Amino acid sequence: MSTQPHLTPKQEKVLQFIRERIEGGMPPTIREIAHKLKFSSTGTVRDYLKVLQAKGFVRRQHNKSRAIELLRDNPTRIPIISTIFAGSPNEAYEDILGYLEPGDFFYGRSLKDTFALRIKGDSMAEAGIMEGDIAIIKKQPTAHNKDIIAARMENNEVTLKIFRQKGSAYYLEPANKNYQPIYRKFTVIGKLVTIVRRYI
């Protein structure tokens, strides 16, 4: 049985509008919500926001015009899921290690179906991808030649490599001359969007 708090159709519409605006890079103001949903006053919007906050869907900071944060299914928080091996493939489980708060770094980009993986190994070093980096991955089941992808191997192994196509054959290529291409069967689970590296 689901433990998700129940929302009325109107509450769901308010939440959906907030979600769409945040995915677009900018939370809405109370006046924008009132205009979009044709509420007669901003007080009505505040009442809806109080309910959504009480049910754990949003959080608000007072005295700020665009201070609405999603708490459930928040598209601006990217989960860091376990680790991904950039050496030999290894098993990767969907254990959430933490979250990235991208802020203005991803301004204007939808983060729907995006996740992060921490790199382990040096097989992509010549592409500038180092151990400890965070790979931001866009979930997708296909890739083009020379895309850098997250691939799931047999036995649930996952690795970050360059997708290569030669005729009707597909394989995974490392960006390090000390590693050999991988010709085993694999499934594309996403394409690399960017690499995040921290120095402190």
C-alpha positions in Angstrom: 0.0 0.0 0.0 1.3 3.5 -0.9 2.3 5.9 1.9 2.2 8.8 -0.5 0.0 11.6 1.0 -3.2 12.2 -1.0 -3.6 15.3 -3.1 -6.8 16.7 -4.4 -6.9 17.4 -8.2 -6.4 21.2 -7.5 -3.5 20.6 -5.2 -1.9 18.3 -7.8 -2.3 21.0 -10.5 -0.5 23.5 -8.2 2.3 21.0 -7.5 2.6 20.2 -11.2 3.0 23.8 -12.2 5.6 24.3 -9.5 7.4 21.2 -10.7 7.4 22.4 -14.4 8.7 25.8 -13.5 11.5 24.3 -11.3 12.5 21.9 -14.1 12.7 24.9 -16.3 15.2 26.5 -13.9 13.2 29.0 -12.0 10.6 28.4 -9.2 7.4 30.4 -9.7 6.2 33.3 -7.6 3.0 33.2 -5.7 1.5 35.7 -8.2 2.5 33.5 -11.2 0.8 30.5 -9.6 -2.3 32.6 -9.0 -2.3 33.8 -12.6 -1.7 30.4 -14.1 -4.4 28.6 -12.1 -6.8 31.5 -12.2 -7.0 32.0 -8.4 -8.8 35.1 -7.3 -6.1 36.1 -4.7 -2.5 35.3 -3.7 -4.0 34.3 -0.3 -5.5 31.2 -1.9 -2.1 30.2 -3.3 -0.6 30.6 0.1 -3.2 28.3 1.5 -2.4 25.6 -1.1 1.3 26.0 -0.4 0.7 25.5 3.3 -1.1 22.3 2.6 1.6 21.1 0.2 4.2 21.9 2.8 2.3 20.1 5.5 2.1 17.0 3.3 5.8 17.1 2.7 5.8 18.1 -1.0 7.4 21.5 -0.8 9.4 23.8 1.5 9.2 27.6 1.5 11.5 30.3 2.7 9.6 33.4 3.8 10.5 36.9 2.6 11.7 35.5 -0.8 9.6 35.7 -3.9 10.9 32.5 -5.6 11.7 30.3 -2.5 9.7 27.2 -3.2 11.7 23.9 -3.1 10.4 20.5 -4.1 11.0 17.8 -1.4 9.5 14.8 -3.2 10.7 13.9 -6.7 12.8 17.0 -6.7 14.2 17.5 -10.2 16.9 19.9 -9.0 18.5 17.4 -6.7 20.5 14.8 -8.6 21.0 11.5 -6.7 24.6 10.1 -6.6 24.0 6.4 -7.2 26.8 4.1 -5.9 30.0 4.2 -8.0 30.7 3.5 -11.6 33.9 1.8 -12.6 36.0 3.3 -15.4 38.5 0.5 -15.2 37.3 -3.1 -15.4 33.5 -3.3 -15.3 32.1 -4.1 -11.9 28.7 -4.4 -10.3 26.9 -1.1 -9.5 23.9 -1.1 -7.2 21.4 1.8 -6.9 22.4 2.8 -3.5 22.0 6.6 -3.1 25.2 8.0 -1.6 24.0 11.6 -1.5 22.7 14.4 -3.7 24.1 17.1 -6.0 22.5 20.6 -5.7 23.4 22.0 -9.1 21.9 25.4 -8.7 22.9 27.9 -11.4 25.4 25.4 -13.0 22.5 23.6 -14.7 20.3 26.8 -15.1 17.7 26.3 -17.8 18.4 22.5 -18.3 15.7 20.0 -17.4 17.1 17.4 -15.0 14.3 14.9 -15.5 15.7 11.4 -15.8 19.2 12.5 -14.8 21.4 10.8 -12.3 25.0 11.0 -11.1 27.7 8.3 -10.8 31.1 8.5 -9.1 34.0 7.4 -11.2 36.4 4.8 -10.0 39.4 3.8 -12.2 41.4 5.5 -14.9 40.3 3.9 -18.2 38.8 7.2 -19.3 41.7 9.4 -18.3 42.6 10.4 -21.8 39.1 11.9 -22.1 39.8 14.0 -19.0 37.6 11.8 -16.8 39.5 11.0 -13.6 38.9 8.8 -10.5 36.7 10.6 -8.0 34.9 12.6 -10.7 31.1 12.8 -10.7 29.6 11.8 -14.1 26.2 13.4 -14.8 24.2 10.9 -16.9 21.0 11.4 -18.9 19.0 8.2 -18.9 18.4 6.9 -22.5 18.5 3.5 -24.1 20.4 4.4 -27.3 23.6 6.1 -28.3 25.5 7.4 -31.4 29.0 6.5 -32.4 31.7 8.1 -30.2 29.2 9.0 -27.4 30.5 8.5 -23.9 27.9 6.3 -22.2 27.1 4.4 -19.1 26.6 0.8 -20.1 25.2 -2.1 -18.2 27.0 -5.4 -18.9 25.9 -8.9 -18.2 25.5 -9.8 -14.5 24.6 -6.2 -13.8 28.1 -4.8 -14.3 28.2 -1.1 -15.2 31.0 0.9 -16.8 31.6 4.3 -18.4 33.1 4.0 -21.9 33.0 5.4 -25.5 30.3 3.8 -27.6 31.7 2.5 -30.9 29.9 1.2 -33.9 31.7 -0.6 -36.8 29.2 -1.9 -39.4 26.6 -3.8 -37.5 28.9 -4.5 -34.5 28.9 -2.5 -31.3 31.6 -2.3 -28.6 32.9 -0.2 -25.8 36.2 1.6 -26.1 38.3 3.0 -23.2 40.1 6.4 -23.4 43.3 4.9 -22.1 45.8 2.9 -24.2 46.5 0.6 -21.3 43.0 -0.9 -21.5 41.4 -3.1 -24.2 38.0 -2.6 -25.9 35.1 -4.5 -24.4 33.3 -6.7 -26.9 30.9 -8.3 -24.5 27.1 -7.8 -24.7 25.9 -4.6 -23.0 22.9 -2.3 -22.7 23.1 1.5 -23.0 21.6 3.0 -19.8 22.5 6.7 -20.4 24.7 9.3 -22.1 27.3 11.4 -20.3 26.1 15.0 -20.0 29.0 16.5 -18.0 31.7 15.8 -15.4 31.8 17.5 -12.0 35.1 17.7 -10.2 35.7 19.1 -6.8 39.0 20.4 -5.6 38.2 21.2 -2.0 
